[in-house]
Amino acid sequence: MIEKIVNNNQHLEDIFKEIIKPNRIENDLKNNPFSNYYIYRLSDKIIGFINFDIMYERMELIDIFVLEEYRNCKIATKLMDVMIEVAVLNNIDSITLEVRKDNYYAIKLYEKYGFTKVGIRKNYYKDIDGLLMKKQVK
C-alpha cells in the first residue's frame, strides 16, 4: 500500500539510515512546501519510499529507495507510478533527476518511464559523475 506522509511519525530516518540523514524528513515536511514523501507499506512494515519536489510547473525526483530484501518486486515501479500520477494531476511540464552514472538498475527504471539523459554532473557523487535525466510530462 502506498501512502503520502505528512509528518515523520513513521521514523523513516531509522528505517532508511543509509540514505536519509537525521531530521531531514521532519525538516522537509515543516520547512519545504515543495517536498512530497510517499511510502510503500507491506502489512505494517515500511519497505520503500519516494521523495520528490513540486516547484510550480516542474518536478524533481530527490530519492527513491526500496529495502534490499524487497528489490525486484516492482515496488520502485509502483512508487514511480504514483509520482507520475501526481505530476499529471498537478499539470507538471517536466520531471528531472540526478543518478549515479554507475547505477544501472536505476537508470534502466528511469528509461522505462521515458527519462532521457540530458547532461552530466561531474563528480556529483564525490568521485562518480551524475547523469541529469529529464522526462516531459506534457
C-alpha positions as CSV (number, residue, x, y, z in Angstrom):
1,M,0.0,0.0,0.0
2,I,1.3,3.5,-0.9
3,E,0.5,6.5,1.2
4,K,1.6,10.1,1.4
5,I,3.2,11.1,4.7
6,V,2.6,14.5,6.2
7,N,4.6,14.0,9.4
8,N,7.5,11.8,10.3
9,N,5.9,9.7,12.9
10,Q,7.0,6.7,10.8
11,H,10.6,7.5,11.6
12,L,11.9,7.0,8.1
13,E,15.4,8.1,9.1
14,D,15.7,5.0,11.3
15,I,14.4,2.6,8.6
16,F,16.4,4.1,5.7
17,K,19.5,5.3,7.6
18,E,21.8,4.5,4.7
19,I,20.1,7.2,2.5
20,I,18.3,9.6,4.9
21,K,20.2,11.9,7.2
22,P,18.8,12.5,10.7
23,N,16.0,15.1,10.9
24,R,15.9,15.6,7.1
25,I,12.3,14.5,6.7
26,E,11.0,16.4,9.6
27,N,12.8,19.5,8.4
28,D,11.5,19.0,4.8
29,L,7.9,18.5,6.0
30,K,8.0,21.6,8.2
31,N,10.1,23.9,6.1
32,N,9.9,22.9,2.5
33,P,6.4,23.4,0.9
34,F,7.6,21.8,-2.3
35,S,8.6,18.4,-0.7
36,N,6.4,15.3,-1.0
37,Y,7.1,11.9,0.6
38,Y,5.2,8.7,-0.2
39,I,5.9,5.4,1.5
40,Y,5.3,1.8,0.4
41,R,4.0,-0.3,3.3
42,L,3.7,-4.1,3.3
43,S,1.4,-5.0,6.2
44,D,2.8,-2.8,9.0
45,K,6.4,-2.6,7.6
46,I,7.6,0.3,5.6
47,I,9.8,-1.1,2.8
48,G,10.2,1.8,0.4
49,F,9.7,5.5,-0.2
50,I,9.9,8.1,-2.9
51,N,10.6,11.8,-2.3
52,F,10.1,14.5,-4.9
53,D,9.7,18.3,-5.0
54,I,7.0,20.0,-7.0
55,M,8.1,23.5,-7.9
56,Y,5.3,25.2,-9.9
57,E,5.3,23.5,-13.3
58,R,8.2,21.2,-12.7
59,M,9.1,18.3,-10.5
60,E,12.4,16.9,-9.3
61,L,12.8,13.3,-8.1
62,I,15.0,13.5,-5.0
63,D,15.1,9.9,-3.7
64,I,13.6,6.6,-4.4
65,F,14.6,3.7,-2.3
66,V,13.5,0.1,-1.5
67,L,14.9,-2.1,1.2
68,E,17.3,-4.6,-0.4
69,E,15.3,-7.7,0.5
70,Y,12.3,-6.3,-1.3
71,R,14.0,-5.2,-4.5
72,N,12.9,-6.8,-7.8
73,C,9.4,-6.9,-6.6
74,K,8.1,-4.0,-8.7
75,I,7.9,-1.7,-5.6
76,A,10.0,1.1,-7.2
77,T,7.8,0.8,-10.3
78,K,4.7,1.4,-8.1
79,L,6.3,4.3,-6.4
80,M,7.3,5.8,-9.8
81,D,3.7,5.3,-11.0
82,V,2.5,7.4,-8.0
83,M,5.0,10.1,-8.8
84,I,3.9,10.3,-12.5
85,E,0.2,10.3,-11.4
86,V,0.9,13.2,-9.1
87,A,2.8,15.0,-11.9
88,V,-0.2,14.7,-14.2
89,L,-2.7,15.8,-11.5
90,N,-0.5,18.9,-10.8
91,N,-0.1,19.8,-14.5
92,I,3.7,19.3,-14.4
93,D,5.6,20.1,-17.6
94,S,8.7,18.0,-16.8
95,I,10.5,15.9,-14.2
96,T,14.2,15.9,-13.6
97,L,16.6,13.8,-11.5
98,E,20.2,13.0,-11.0
99,V,21.5,9.5,-10.8
100,R,25.0,8.0,-10.4
101,K,26.2,7.0,-13.8
102,D,27.1,3.5,-12.5
103,N,23.6,2.9,-11.0
104,Y,22.4,0.8,-14.0
105,Y,19.3,-0.6,-12.3
106,A,18.0,2.9,-11.5
107,I,18.9,4.2,-15.0
108,K,17.0,1.3,-16.5
109,L,14.0,2.1,-14.4
110,Y,14.1,5.8,-15.3
111,E,14.4,5.0,-19.0
112,K,11.4,2.7,-18.8
113,Y,9.5,5.8,-17.7
114,G,10.7,7.9,-20.6
115,F,13.5,9.7,-18.9
116,T,16.4,10.6,-21.2
117,K,20.0,11.7,-20.4
118,V,20.3,15.4,-20.9
119,G,23.6,16.2,-19.1
120,I,26.5,15.1,-16.9
121,R,27.2,16.4,-13.4
122,K,31.0,16.0,-13.0
123,N,31.9,14.4,-9.6
124,Y,28.3,15.0,-8.4
125,Y,28.6,11.9,-6.1
126,K,32.1,12.7,-4.8
127,D,34.1,10.5,-7.1
128,I,31.4,9.4,-9.5
129,D,29.7,11.6,-12.2
130,G,26.0,12.0,-12.0
131,L,23.6,11.9,-15.0
132,L,21.0,14.5,-15.3
133,M,17.8,12.9,-16.7
134,K,14.6,14.5,-17.8
135,K,11.1,13.4,-18.7
136,Q,8.5,15.6,-20.4
137,V,5.1,15.0,-18.8
138,K,3.0,17.1,-21.2
